């Protein structure tokens, strides 16, 4: 077989630096589509992007020619640079250094899209910290909590 064929769905989650509530409604309205554009420029497919004032969820199909860490680095660095240029009053805007990334099967897609689209309602009941720890447990990922929130 000479071609390379992939369909790698990934649920990416990361927060603002120190989970500081920096993503206002005005910023969010432009930030999510901008991140979708970054994903497309990397030859990925953005499926769903949403979050709250202190974190973001991205469900996308990974590009076949970029590593996960490089892909997320591009999303975070390009989007924070864009925030600084577009919203000069947000010069302190930063993403946390780490991230969570979880594989998504086609059978999980509909549930995940609903989950991401209802983030604001979801976080009326559960904090981001609890949500992220639940994701780590759900995917059986070992962690040391001292290093999660850096």
C-alpha positions as CSV (number, residue, x, y, z in Angstrom):
1,X,0.0,0.0,0.0
2,X,1.6,3.3,-1.1
3,X,-0.7,5.8,0.6
4,X,-1.0,6.9,4.2
5,X,-4.6,6.9,5.5
6,X,-5.5,8.0,9.0
7,X,-8.5,9.0,11.0
8,X,-7.2,9.9,14.4
9,X,-9.8,11.6,16.5
10,X,-8.4,13.4,19.6
11,X,-10.0,15.3,22.5
12,X,-7.6,18.0,23.6
13,X,-8.1,19.9,26.8
14,X,-5.9,22.7,28.3
15,X,-6.4,25.7,30.5
16,X,-5.3,29.3,30.7
17,X,-2.1,29.8,32.8
18,X,-3.1,29.2,36.4
19,X,-6.7,28.7,35.3
20,X,-7.1,32.5,35.3
21,X,-10.5,33.4,33.7
22,X,-9.1,35.2,30.7
23,X,-11.5,34.0,27.9
24,X,-14.3,36.5,27.8
25,X,-17.3,36.1,25.6
26,X,-15.9,38.6,23.1
27,X,-12.6,36.8,23.0
28,X,-14.2,33.3,22.8
29,X,-16.3,34.4,19.8
30,X,-13.2,34.9,17.8
31,X,-10.7,32.6,19.5
32,X,-12.5,29.3,18.8
33,X,-12.8,29.9,15.0
34,X,-9.2,31.1,15.0
35,X,-8.1,27.8,16.6
36,X,-10.1,26.0,14.0
37,X,-8.1,27.8,11.4
38,X,-4.8,26.8,13.0
39,X,-6.0,23.1,13.0
40,X,-6.9,23.4,9.3
41,X,-3.6,25.0,8.5
42,X,-1.9,21.9,10.0
43,X,-4.1,19.7,7.8
44,X,-6.2,18.6,10.7
45,X,-10.0,18.8,10.8
46,X,-11.6,20.8,13.6
47,X,-14.9,19.1,14.6
48,X,-15.9,20.9,17.8
49,X,-14.3,23.7,20.0
50,X,-15.7,25.2,23.1
51,X,-14.9,25.9,26.7
52,X,-15.2,28.3,29.5
53,X,-13.3,31.4,30.7
54,X,-10.4,29.3,32.0
55,X,-10.1,26.3,29.7
56,X,-10.8,24.9,26.2
57,X,-11.9,21.6,24.7
58,X,-11.0,20.7,21.2
59,X,-12.3,17.7,19.3
60,X,-10.5,17.3,16.0
61,X,-9.1,14.8,13.5
62,X,-5.3,14.9,13.8
63,X,-3.1,15.7,10.8
64,X,-1.2,12.6,9.6
65,X,2.2,14.4,9.3
66,X,2.5,16.2,12.7
67,X,3.1,14.7,16.1
68,X,0.6,15.4,18.8
69,X,2.9,17.5,20.9
70,X,3.9,19.6,17.9
71,X,0.3,20.0,16.8
72,X,-0.7,21.3,20.3
73,X,2.3,23.5,20.5
74,X,1.3,25.2,17.2
75,X,-2.3,25.6,18.4
76,X,-1.3,27.2,21.7
77,X,1.6,29.4,20.5
78,X,-0.2,30.7,17.4
79,X,-3.5,31.3,19.3
80,X,-1.8,33.2,22.2
81,X,0.3,35.3,19.7
82,X,-3.0,36.1,17.9
83,X,-4.7,37.1,21.2
84,X,-1.9,39.5,22.0
85,X,-2.0,41.1,18.5
86,X,-5.8,41.2,18.2
87,X,-6.5,42.1,21.9
88,X,-3.6,44.3,23.1
89,X,-5.3,44.6,26.5
90,X,-4.8,40.8,26.9
91,X,-1.0,40.9,26.8
92,X,-0.9,38.7,29.9
93,X,-2.9,35.9,28.2
94,X,-1.2,32.6,28.3
95,X,-2.0,28.9,28.1
96,X,-0.9,26.4,30.7
97,X,2.3,24.6,29.8
98,X,0.7,21.1,29.7
99,X,-2.4,19.6,28.2
100,X,-4.6,16.5,28.1
101,X,-5.1,14.5,24.9
102,X,-7.5,11.6,24.7
103,X,-8.2,9.3,21.8
104,X,-11.8,9.3,20.4
105,X,-13.4,6.4,18.6
106,X,-16.2,7.1,16.1
107,X,-18.7,5.6,18.4
108,X,-17.9,8.2,21.1
109,X,-18.1,11.2,18.7
110,X,-21.7,12.2,19.2
111,X,-21.5,12.1,23.0
112,X,-18.2,14.0,23.0
113,X,-19.6,16.8,20.7
114,X,-22.6,17.2,23.0
115,X,-20.3,17.3,26.0
116,X,-18.0,20.0,24.5
117,X,-21.0,22.0,23.2
118,X,-22.5,22.1,26.7
119,X,-19.4,23.1,28.6
120,X,-20.8,26.2,30.3
121,X,-23.8,24.2,31.6
122,X,-21.5,21.4,32.7
123,X,-19.3,23.7,34.7
124,X,-22.2,25.1,36.7
125,X,-22.0,21.8,38.5
126,X,-18.3,20.7,38.2
127,X,-15.0,22.6,38.4
128,X,-12.4,22.3,35.7
129,X,-10.0,20.6,38.1
130,X,-12.6,17.9,38.9
131,X,-13.4,17.5,35.3
132,X,-9.8,17.1,34.3
133,X,-9.1,14.6,37.0
134,X,-12.2,12.6,35.9
135,X,-10.8,12.5,32.4
136,X,-7.5,11.2,33.6
137,X,-9.3,8.5,35.6
138,X,-11.6,7.6,32.7
139,X,-8.6,7.0,30.5
140,X,-6.6,5.3,33.2
141,X,-3.8,7.8,33.1
142,X,-1.4,7.9,36.0
143,X,-0.5,11.3,37.3
144,X,1.1,13.2,40.2
145,X,-1.2,16.1,41.0
146,X,1.7,18.3,41.9
147,X,2.5,18.6,38.2
148,X,-0.9,18.8,36.6
149,X,-1.7,22.5,37.3
150,X,1.7,24.0,36.3
